């Protein structure tokens, strides 16, 4: 993302504290919602569909590892440049 694009995207939130607080609240709600629903989903699968349990744990794990490796590579490239 270019600097100008970032500035244009964030301008409404820098200019309006109320909008920034609403965005922070929405972010917190989404975070807590996932934090609560994922363990409930895993427990549900434990008792109903055991064959899907492994997939529901492996898929996010692989995604987390992939994003971590990608961020590590990007951060190392930023240091080199």
C-alpha positions in Angstrom: 0.0 0.0 0.0 1.3 3.4 -0.9 1.5 6.2 1.7 -1.1 8.3 -0.1 -3.6 5.5 -0.1 -3.1 4.9 3.6 -3.5 8.6 4.4 -6.8 8.7 2.4 -8.1 5.6 4.1 -7.4 6.8 7.6 -8.2 10.5 7.2 -11.9 10.1 8.4 -10.7 8.4 11.6 -8.0 10.9 12.3 -10.4 13.8 11.8 -13.3 12.3 13.8 -12.7 10.8 17.3 -16.2 9.4 17.4 -15.6 7.4 14.2 -12.3 6.2 15.5 -13.9 5.0 18.8 -16.6 3.2 16.8 -14.1 1.5 14.7 -12.2 0.4 17.8 -15.4 -0.9 19.3 -16.3 -2.9 16.2 -12.8 -4.3 16.1 -13.1 -5.4 19.8 -16.5 -7.0 19.2 -15.3 -9.0 16.2 -12.2 -10.1 18.2 -14.2 -11.3 21.2 -16.8 -12.9 19.0 -14.2 -15.1 17.3 -12.5 -15.7 20.6 -15.7 -17.1 22.0 -17.2 -18.9 19.0 -14.2 -20.8 17.9 -13.8 -22.8 21.2 -17.6 -23.4 21.3 -17.4 -24.7 17.7 -14.5 -27.0 18.6 -16.4 -28.4 21.6 -19.5 -28.8 19.4 -17.4 -30.9 17.0 -15.9 -33.0 19.8 -19.4 -34.2 20.7 -21.1 -34.3 17.3 -18.7 -34.7 14.3 -15.4 -36.0 15.4 -14.0 -36.4 11.9 -14.3 -32.7 11.3 -12.5 -31.8 14.6 -9.0 -32.4 13.2 -9.7 -30.2 10.2 -11.1 -27.4 12.3 -7.9 -27.3 14.3 -5.4 -28.0 11.5 -6.8 -25.4 9.0 -6.4 -22.3 11.3 -3.0 -23.7 12.5 -1.7 -23.9 9.0 -3.0 -20.4 8.2 -1.4 -19.0 11.4 1.9 -20.6 10.5 1.7 -19.3 6.9 1.0 -15.8 7.9 3.8 -15.8 10.6 6.3 -17.0 8.0 5.1 -14.5 5.5 5.4 -11.6 8.0 8.8 -12.8 9.0 10.0 -12.7 5.4 8.4 -9.3 4.7 9.9 -7.9 7.9 13.4 -9.2 7.0 13.1 -7.7 3.5 12.1 -4.4 5.0 15.3 -4.4 7.1 17.4 -5.2 4.1 16.0 -2.4 1.9 
